[in-house]
Every structure is written in C-alpha cells, then in structure tokens.
Amino acid sequence: MERTKVTTEEDTEFIKAFDALVAESVAQRSSELTKIPAPDIPVPVHLRKNKLPSTTTINVSQSDGDDEGENNVKKPETVNFVVMLKKNNKPQ
C-alpha cells in the first residue's frame, strides 16, 4: 500500500496563514532590540581617604637598578580597590 498525500483547500489556507504569521513574527522580533540586563550591584558612594580594614594596599617600587650615589626616596604607590560580590549566588 502506498500512501498518497491529499491536500485540501483548508490545508493550503492554513499553510498560507501560518507562513504569514511566522513571517510577521520574525519581522517583529528582528526589529526589537535585545536588552542585556545590567547587574544590580550597589556601588559604595562614599570613599574615605583613611585606610579601612577591609581594603588592601599594594606597594610597588619603581627602581631601575641605579641605586649608586643617588638620594633615592622610595614612595610606595598604592592602588585602592573594592571587591564586589553577588549575594547568595543569585543571578543578577
């Protein structure tokens, strides 16, 4: 027994309407801008000049190897930073 595909008028109308619906949906979605959600991490507004116990200071010495006879005053350079973490491993 061989199967034959019989298309009716209703089938062709459905296919045309479905194709139009898909084309409209694709056109509408392509014109939309995809917005990437920004992480909701609070940034500290106040920055103090004094040292906080939760901050770390990194000392970097800049020496080019010419230490003979020069009055080198080593001024450590510091880099202040704040580590920002997510709470409870929830996606932002």
C-alpha angles and dihedrals in degrees: 000000000000122000119227124198113234116195119198131197090257091055093053092047090050092049091049092048092045092049090049091049093049092047091050092048093049092048092049094048093047091055093051118094115233109228117205110216113244117230113255100226117148112232117212109249098194118069116187125206093217121082119267121208091236095057127084127217120213116204117207122183119205107209124155094191097259099116096140117114095342125119096233116186108193112215112189115226115222130203117200118205140163123217111222118200135185118245120244092348091278118157112250 
